[in-house]
């Protein structure tokens, strides 16, 4: 039996669902204790306050009419290329929907959006232990950049850095 996959742009009413899927992703990635975002935070991030302008966008995937995954993304910019790109922050497909092409359909739609918008890259990070995802991405033709590492200042470290003497140019 063929499965019907639908990929669509998220709307405000999807924020509860996206929040729930983020929670499921966090459990899968063994990071559930790090999720502090609320559905309202997700709504503000995707759609802004009243202006409709958020910081990110999302796609929602359904399989046979049931929501089964999402992709959350935003634009970045390559100084070397002088062109915009898309950064895929999160991609998640519920375990029961894996193997039906949902993840591939989400990535394909995101790639189409990038091409439509003149982007030259679609990039994302993957946890080094997530061999199923790494294999999936490689089968799609993605290059895993082994030589790059993600650097992050967040929470207490970010606040401490800002307060550190000499960290602000006057």
KOLLUMDO-618713 format. One line per 5 residues: number of its first residue (from 1); their letters; for each residue x, y, z of N, C-alpha, C. Coordinates in nm, 2 decimals. Example, Ala and Ser with C-alpha at 12.3 -4.5 7.8 and 13.67 -1.06 7.14 Angstrom:
KOLLUMDO-618713
1) as) 1.32 -0.57 0.78 1.23 -0.45 0.78 1.32 -0.33 0.78 | 1.28 -0.22 0.71 1.37 -0.11 0.71 1.29 0.00 0.79 $
***
This chain:
KOLLUMDO-618713
1) xxxxx) 0.08 -0.12 0.00 0.00 0.00 0.00 0.09 0.12 0.00 | 0.07 0.21 -0.09 0.14 0.34 -0.10 0.10 0.43 0.01 | 0.20 0.50 0.06 0.17 0.60 0.17 0.16 0.74 0.10 | 0.08 0.83 0.16 0.06 0.96 0.11 0.14 1.06 0.20 | 0.24 1.12 0.15 0.32 1.22 0.23 0.28 1.36 0.18 $
6) xxxxx) 0.25 1.44 0.28 0.22 1.58 0.26 0.32 1.67 0.33 | 0.38 1.76 0.26 0.47 1.86 0.33 0.41 2.00 0.31 | 0.40 2.07 0.41 0.34 2.21 0.40 0.41 2.30 0.50 | 0.40 2.43 0.47 0.46 2.53 0.55 0.38 2.54 0.68 | 0.45 2.55 0.79 0.38 2.56 0.92 0.30 2.69 0.93 $
11) xxxxx) 0.19 2.68 1.01 0.11 2.79 1.04 0.10 2.81 1.19 | 0.05 2.92 1.24 0.05 2.95 1.39 -0.02 2.83 1.46 | -0.12 2.77 1.41 -0.19 2.67 1.48 -0.11 2.54 1.49 | 0.01 2.53 1.42 0.10 2.42 1.43 0.19 2.42 1.55 | 0.20 2.54 1.62 0.30 2.56 1.72 0.30 2.45 1.83 $
16) xxxxx) 0.18 2.42 1.88 0.17 2.31 1.98 0.23 2.18 1.93 | 0.19 2.14 1.81 0.24 2.02 1.74 0.39 2.03 1.73 | 0.45 2.14 1.68 0.59 2.15 1.66 0.66 2.14 1.80 | 0.60 2.20 1.90 0.66 2.19 2.03 0.66 2.05 2.08 | 0.56 1.97 2.06 0.55 1.83 2.09 0.66 1.75 2.02 $
21) xxxxx) 0.67 1.78 1.89 0.77 1.71 1.81 0.92 1.74 1.85 | 0.94 1.87 1.90 1.07 1.91 1.95 1.10 1.82 2.08 | 1.00 1.81 2.16 1.01 1.72 2.28 1.05 1.58 2.24 | 0.98 1.52 2.14 1.01 1.39 2.10 1.16 1.38 2.04 | 1.20 1.48 1.96 1.33 1.49 1.91 1.43 1.49 2.03 $
26) xxxxx) 1.41 1.57 2.13 1.50 1.58 2.24 1.51 1.45 2.31 | 1.41 1.38 2.33 1.41 1.24 2.39 1.50 1.15 2.30 | 1.48 1.15 2.17 1.56 1.07 2.08 1.71 1.11 2.09 | 1.74 1.24 2.10 1.88 1.29 2.10 1.94 1.28 2.25 | 1.86 1.23 2.34 1.91 1.22 2.48 1.93 1.36 2.54 $
31) xxxxx) 1.85 1.45 2.51 1.86 1.59 2.56 1.73 1.65 2.61 | 1.64 1.56 2.66 1.51 1.61 2.70 1.52 1.71 2.82 | 1.62 1.69 2.90 1.64 1.79 3.01 1.68 1.93 2.97 | 1.72 1.94 2.84 1.76 2.07 2.79 1.65 2.16 2.73 | 1.53 2.10 2.71 1.42 2.17 2.64 1.35 2.26 2.74 $
36) xxxxx) 1.36 2.39 2.72 1.29 2.48 2.81 1.19 2.57 2.72 | 1.19 2.55 2.59 1.10 2.63 2.51 0.96 2.59 2.53 | 0.87 2.69 2.53 0.72 2.66 2.54 0.66 2.68 2.40 | 0.54 2.63 2.39 0.47 2.65 2.26 0.46 2.80 2.22 | 0.45 2.89 2.32 0.45 3.03 2.29 0.58 3.08 2.24 $
41) xxxxx) 0.69 3.03 2.29 0.82 3.06 2.24 0.84 3.02 2.10 | 0.79 2.90 2.07 0.79 2.85 1.93 0.71 2.94 1.84 | 0.59 2.98 1.88 0.51 3.07 1.81 0.58 3.20 1.78 | 0.64 3.26 1.88 0.71 3.39 1.87 0.83 3.38 1.77 | 0.90 3.26 1.79 1.01 3.24 1.70 0.98 3.22 1.55 $
46) xxxxx) 0.87 3.16 1.53 0.83 3.13 1.39 0.74 3.25 1.33 | 0.66 3.32 1.41 0.57 3.41 1.36 0.58 3.55 1.42 | 0.67 3.58 1.51 0.68 3.71 1.57 0.57 3.73 1.66 | 0.56 3.86 1.70 0.45 3.90 1.79 0.32 3.92 1.71 | 0.30 4.04 1.67 0.18 4.06 1.59 0.21 4.09 1.44 $
51) xxxxx) 0.34 4.11 1.42 0.38 4.15 1.28 0.40 4.03 1.18 | 0.39 3.91 1.24 0.40 3.79 1.15 0.54 3.76 1.10 | 0.64 3.84 1.15 0.78 3.82 1.11 0.86 3.75 1.23 | 0.89 3.62 1.20 0.96 3.55 1.30 1.11 3.54 1.26 | 1.18 3.46 1.34 1.32 3.44 1.31 1.35 3.31 1.23 $
56) xxxxx) 1.25 3.23 1.23 1.27 3.10 1.16 1.14 3.06 1.09 | 1.15 2.95 1.02 1.03 2.89 0.95 1.03 2.74 0.98 | 0.92 2.68 0.95 0.91 2.54 0.97 0.82 2.47 0.86 | 0.85 2.35 0.84 0.77 2.26 0.75 0.71 2.15 0.84 | 0.59 2.11 0.81 0.52 2.00 0.88 0.50 1.89 0.78 $
61) xxxxx) 0.53 1.77 0.82 0.51 1.65 0.74 0.40 1.57 0.79 | 0.31 1.52 0.71 0.20 1.43 0.74 0.22 1.30 0.66 | 0.19 1.19 0.72 0.19 1.06 0.65 0.05 1.00 0.66 | -0.01 0.98 0.55 -0.15 0.93 0.55 -0.24 1.02 0.64 | -0.22 1.15 0.64 -0.31 1.24 0.71 -0.27 1.26 0.86 $
66) xxxxx) -0.17 1.19 0.91 -0.13 1.21 1.05 0.00 1.29 1.05 | 0.01 1.39 1.14 0.14 1.47 1.15 0.25 1.37 1.20 | 0.36 1.37 1.13 0.47 1.27 1.17 0.60 1.34 1.18 | 0.62 1.46 1.14 0.75 1.52 1.15 0.75 1.67 1.11 | 0.87 1.73 1.13 0.89 1.87 1.10 1.03 1.90 1.06 $
71) xxxxx) 1.05 2.01 1.00 1.18 2.07 0.98 1.18 2.21 1.01 | 1.27 2.26 1.10 1.27 2.40 1.14 1.40 2.46 1.08 | 1.39 2.57 1.01 1.51 2.63 0.94 1.50 2.78 0.94 | 1.62 2.84 0.90 1.63 2.98 0.88 1.74 3.01 0.79 | 1.75 3.14 0.74 1.85 3.18 0.64 1.98 3.21 0.71 $
76) xxxxx) 2.09 3.18 0.64 2.22 3.22 0.68 2.28 3.29 0.56 | 2.41 3.32 0.57 2.48 3.38 0.46 2.62 3.34 0.45 | 2.67 3.30 0.33 2.80 3.26 0.31 2.88 3.38 0.26 | 2.98 3.43 0.34 3.06 3.54 0.29 3.15 3.49 0.18 | 3.19 3.37 0.17 3.28 3.32 0.07 3.21 3.32 -0.07 $
81) xxxxx) 3.08 3.27 -0.06 3.00 3.27 -0.19 2.93 3.40 -0.22 | 2.91 3.48 -0.11 2.83 3.60 -0.13 2.69 3.58 -0.16 | 2.64 3.46 -0.11 2.50 3.42 -0.13 2.44 3.37 0.00 | 2.30 3.37 0.00 2.23 3.32 0.11 2.23 3.17 0.11 | 2.20 3.11 0.23 2.18 2.97 0.24 2.07 2.94 0.34 $
86) xxxxx) 2.05 2.82 0.36 1.95 2.78 0.46 2.02 2.69 0.56 | 1.99 2.72 0.69 2.04 2.63 0.80 1.92 2.55 0.85 | 1.93 2.42 0.85 1.83 2.33 0.90 1.86 2.31 1.05 | 1.79 2.37 1.13 1.81 2.36 1.28 1.77 2.22 1.33 | 1.65 2.18 1.29 1.60 2.05 1.34 1.52 1.98 1.23 $
91) xxxxx) 1.54 1.85 1.22 1.46 1.76 1.13 1.43 1.64 1.22 | 1.30 1.61 1.22 1.26 1.50 1.31 1.14 1.43 1.24 | 1.14 1.30 1.24 1.03 1.21 1.19 1.01 1.11 1.30 | 0.89 1.10 1.34 0.85 1.00 1.44 0.89 0.86 1.40 | 0.94 0.78 1.50 0.99 0.65 1.46 0.90 0.56 1.38 $
96) xxxxx) 0.77 0.57 1.41 0.67 0.48 1.34 0.65 0.53 1.19 | 0.70 0.65 1.16 0.69 0.70 1.02 0.82 0.69 0.94 | 0.92 0.64 1.01 1.05 0.63 0.94 1.05 0.52 0.84 | 1.12 0.54 0.73 1.13 0.44 0.62 1.02 0.45 0.52 | 0.94 0.55 0.53 0.84 0.58 0.43 0.87 0.70 0.34 $
101) xxxxx) 0.98 0.76 0.36 1.02 0.87 0.27 0.99 1.01 0.33 | 0.94 1.02 0.45 0.90 1.14 0.51 1.02 1.24 0.53 | 1.13 1.19 0.58 1.25 1.27 0.60 1.30 1.32 0.47 | 1.31 1.23 0.37 1.36 1.27 0.24 1.26 1.38 0.18 | 1.13 1.36 0.20 1.04 1.46 0.14 1.06 1.60 0.21 $
106) xxxxx) 1.08 1.60 0.34 1.11 1.72 0.41 1.23 1.79 0.36 | 1.34 1.71 0.34 1.46 1.77 0.29 1.45 1.82 0.15 | 1.38 1.74 0.07 1.36 1.78 -0.07 1.28 1.91 -0.08 | 1.17 1.92 0.00 1.10 2.05 0.00 1.18 2.16 0.04 | 1.26 2.14 0.15 1.35 2.25 0.20 1.46 2.29 0.09 $
111) xxxxx) 1.51 2.19 0.02 1.60 2.22 -0.09 1.53 2.30 -0.20 | 1.41 2.26 -0.23 1.33 2.34 -0.33 1.31 2.48 -0.29 | 1.28 2.50 -0.16 1.27 2.64 -0.11 1.40 2.72 -0.12 | 1.51 2.65 -0.09 1.64 2.71 -0.11 1.67 2.76 -0.25 | 1.64 2.67 -0.34 1.66 2.70 -0.48 1.57 2.81 -0.53 $
116) xxxxx) 1.44 2.81 -0.49 1.35 2.91 -0.52 1.40 3.05 -0.47 | 1.46 3.05 -0.36 1.51 3.18 -0.30 1.65 3.22 -0.33 | 1.71 3.14 -0.42 1.85 3.18 -0.46 1.96 3.13 -0.37 | 1.93 3.04 -0.28 2.03 2.99 -0.18 2.13 2.90 -0.25 | 2.25 2.90 -0.20 2.35 2.82 -0.26 2.39 2.70 -0.17 $
121) xxxxx) 2.34 2.70 -0.05 2.37 2.59 0.04 2.25 2.55 0.13 | 2.24 2.43 0.16 2.15 2.38 0.27 2.25 2.30 0.36 | 2.25 2.35 0.49 2.35 2.30 0.58 2.27 2.26 0.71 | 2.33 2.17 0.79 2.28 2.13 0.92 2.39 2.05 0.99 | 2.36 2.03 1.12 2.46 1.95 1.20 2.39 1.82 1.24 $
126) xxxxx) 2.47 1.72 1.26 2.42 1.59 1.31 2.51 1.54 1.42 | 2.45 1.48 1.52 2.53 1.43 1.63 2.62 1.31 1.59 | 2.74 1.31 1.63 2.84 1.21 1.58 2.80 1.07 1.61 | 2.72 1.04 1.71 2.67 0.91 1.74 2.55 0.86 1.66 | 2.49 0.95 1.59 2.36 0.92 1.52 2.39 0.86 1.38 $
131) xxxxx) 2.45 0.74 1.38 2.49 0.67 1.26 2.37 0.65 1.16 | 2.25 0.62 1.21 2.14 0.61 1.11 2.11 0.74 1.03 | 2.12 0.85 1.10 2.10 0.98 1.03 2.22 1.01 0.94 | 2.34 0.99 0.99 2.46 1.02 0.90 2.45 0.93 0.78 | 2.41 0.81 0.79 2.40 0.72 0.67 2.29 0.77 0.57 $
136) xxxxx) 2.18 0.81 0.63 2.07 0.87 0.55 2.11 0.99 0.48 | 2.18 1.08 0.54 2.22 1.21 0.48 2.32 1.18 0.37 | 2.41 1.09 0.39 2.51 1.05 0.29 2.45 0.99 0.17 | 2.34 0.90 0.19 2.27 0.84 0.08 2.20 0.95 -0.01 | 2.16 1.06 0.05 2.10 1.17 -0.02 2.20 1.25 -0.10 $
141) xxxxx) 2.33 1.23 -0.07 2.43 1.30 -0.14 2.50 1.41 -0.06 | 2.46 1.42 0.07 2.52 1.53 0.16 2.66 1.49 0.19 | 2.74 1.59 0.21 2.88 1.57 0.26 2.88 1.60 0.41 | 2.94 1.51 0.48 2.96 1.53 0.63 3.10 1.59 0.64 | 3.10 1.72 0.69 3.23 1.79 0.70 3.29 1.76 0.84 $
146) xxxxx) 3.38 1.66 0.83 3.44 1.61 0.96 3.54 1.71 1.02 | 3.59 1.80 0.94 3.69 1.89 0.99 3.63 2.01 1.06 | 3.50 2.03 1.06 3.44 2.15 1.12 3.38 2.11 1.26 | 3.38 2.20 1.35 3.32 2.18 1.48 3.23 2.30 1.51 | 3.12 2.27 1.58 3.03 2.38 1.61 3.08 2.44 1.75 $
151) xxxxx) 3.09 2.57 1.75 3.12 2.64 1.88 3.00 2.71 1.93 | 2.98 2.72 2.06 2.86 2.77 2.11 2.89 2.85 2.25 | 2.84 2.96 2.26 2.83 3.03 2.39 2.68 3.04 2.42 | 2.64 2.99 2.53 2.49 2.99 2.57 2.48 3.00 2.72 | 2.36 3.04 2.76 2.32 3.05 2.90 2.42 3.13 2.98 $
156) xxxxx) 2.47 3.07 3.09 2.56 3.13 3.18 2.69 3.18 3.11 | 2.75 3.09 3.03 2.87 3.13 2.96 2.85 3.25 2.87 | 2.74 3.26 2.80 2.71 3.38 2.72 2.70 3.51 2.81 | 2.62 3.50 2.91 2.61 3.61 3.00 2.74 3.65 3.07 | 2.82 3.56 3.11 2.95 3.59 3.17 3.04 3.66 3.07 $
161) xxxxx) 3.04 3.61 2.95 3.13 3.67 2.85 3.09 3.82 2.82 | 2.96 3.84 2.82 2.91 3.98 2.79 2.95 4.07 2.91 | 2.95 4.02 3.03 2.98 4.10 3.15 3.13 4.11 3.17 | 3.21 4.03 3.10 3.36 4.03 3.12 3.42 4.17 3.08 | 3.50 4.22 3.17 3.57 4.35 3.13 3.64 4.34 3.00 $
166) xxxxx) 3.63 4.44 2.92 3.70 4.45 2.79 3.63 4.37 2.68 | 3.52 4.31 2.71 3.45 4.23 2.60 3.36 4.32 2.52 | 3.35 4.45 2.56 3.27 4.54 2.48 3.35 4.65 2.43 | 3.34 4.68 2.30 3.42 4.79 2.25 3.34 4.92 2.27 | 3.41 5.01 2.33 3.34 5.14 2.35 3.37 5.24 2.24 $
***
